Amino acid sequence: MKKQATGQPVLTTSVTDQDQPDTDTVRHDRLATAKENPQAHDFAGKKCVSSSPAAAADGHYKQGHRRLALPLVILLDLMLTGAGLVTFALFHHVLPQDSMASGRSVYQTLEPSVVPEDTLSSLETTVLSSTTTTATKPGTQATESNRPETSAHEPDPDSWQSRFAGAFTDGRIIQSDKEYRSANLAITIERRKQDDAVYYIADIYLSNIEQLRTAFASETYGRGRTDEVLNMALASKAILAISGDYYGIRDVGIVVRNGELYRDLPYDDILILYADGRMETKAANTYKAEELFRDSVWQVWSFGPMLLDQGNPMTTFNSRVNPDNPRCAIGYYEPGHYCFVLVDGRQSGYSNGMTLTELSRLFADLKCQAAYNLDGGQSAMMTFFDQVVNQPYDGGRKISDIVYLTEWTQTGH
């Protein structure tokens, strides 16, 4: 049993691939009894008799009694073993575990050079309460009531709003089944086909890092909690969402969500999103948890593997799941500009999926500086408002978390 950084105990499991964990085994002690002689014991049918003179002289230890005791011992042993296995399965796979109301803040608000100074007063150093601008339906015109609030001052020339001004609107909301643009957020979704794979690219521009968020199943951190991707997206009022890193399938892997540290146990390659918008991947065994938080950190994901080496494609990966598969991944161009990639797979005649090598090459061709593989397989899903964008394998499955985008205004997100 290990402990989280916040002191919550968890049971240990192991994972062999991105779809399901190994079956845990349970060790137990053998039960023995010797009703007639407390100094004589049966362990799995092997006799252990005290060699003391008193025990040797005991005339009550009859052959008939020994034949009766052994089956009873075996029966009791099997019953207790079964009860132990049922209890273990109940706590390990059914009941939620490792639940914590919140983590430890490792995030500080952005510098005024990134966001207009008049908007910083509305931010806090920890996660803010969730309020999202109501979006219009496809094909309808935005009204004053659903327009994001904008500053009366001109944006700082170094802010993302100024840098990506061409991607944003003057306050109107433009929305279709493939696009969402406002004064603070721009998303364009494109469906593409490459060889035997169908995939979707969502090109993303943000005005504030707090628009790129994560959500837990049941809105609570903890092992054993899962939900549908679309359900979590709707509960979070997400505009765009993808499957996350399924942190709840293991008890290791650094977990930072929306500026809160929940777990600090390293596990393989990680992806870090800093408060200034930088994204960085780190290979397994090349980092220490305490070193990651010298800068303000907004998110850390632990699934992997990393897909680019300083913008260059890779051919060797820290993963055994390299053949064609459904994939979910995130790419980084520069602070404020990102992309989500969702690859359908395991569906002959429609899309077989991509290998990690193909996925790496795709991100290199997109000119991303960093890219990272999230939970794929049957988990791989992308949603846009209340619709599922892709065609998940076997309808998808419940997972523990999502990555999503939302609006951000002066009053929060």
Secondary structure, DSSP 8 states (H G I E B T S, - for coil): -EE-TTS-EE----BSSSS-B-------------SS-TTEEEETTEEEE---HHHHT-TT--HHHHHHHHHHHHHHHHHHHHHHHHHHHIIIIIS-EEEES--EE------TTTS-HHHHTT--SS-----------TT----GGGS----SS---TTSHHHHTTTTS-SS--EE-SSEEE-SSEEEEEEEEEETTEEEEEEEEEESSGGGEEEEEGGGSEEET--B-HHHHHHHTT-SEEEE---GGG-S-S-EEETTEEEE----SSEEEEETTS-EEEE-TTS--HHHHTTS-EEEEE----B-EETTEE-S--S-S--SSB-EEEEEEEETTEEEEEEE--SBTTTB--B-HHHHHHHHHHTT-SEEEE-S-GGG--EEETTEE-S--GGG---BSEEEEE---BTTB-
